[in-house]
Amino acid sequence: MATWREVEQDAPQFAARVRARFDAGTNKTMASLRRDGSPRISGTELVFEPERITLGMMPDSLKLHDVLRDPRVAIHSPTLEPPAGQPSDWAGDAKLAGTLVVTEPTSADPPGTSSFDLRLHEVVLTYIDPDNTHLVIESWHPGRGWERISRL
């Protein structure tokens, strides 16, 4: 598992583009695992801090129960539609996957809120190349670093 700081240090341009996708809107989508192992999709917000990614959850929320039982999550950036007829102008979307670690709430957090740091095992950015001919998938993994592949 890695911190956001490690991604920024190893692949700063990639990290900046991923963060821009997440900063494009407030509401992100988080997948967690229910008690029976099936997936649950929930809205969430997160904050990129200088060295880490943090998020909070309201008391007794279903997603809170999910992550306290199994801290593995995947989080998707806000989805922005590509301009009509201009898919190469689409900024793409980003995904984070990892494990949530419980932290102490800050004084700014609402009472009863649970706070978490995200430890990363995958960061992905997907977009259409400028020539409008390929899907580009950039990713970062601990121990492997940054990679880029194109698909027709």
Secondary structure, DSSP 8 states (H G I E B T S, - for coil): -B-HHHHHHH-HHHHHHHHHHHHT-S-EEEEEE-TTS-EEEEEE--EE-SS-EEEEE-TT-HHHHHHHH--EEEEE-------TT-GGG---EEEEEEEEEEE---TTS-TT-EEEEEEEEEEEEEEE-TTSS-EEEEEEETTTEEEEEEE-
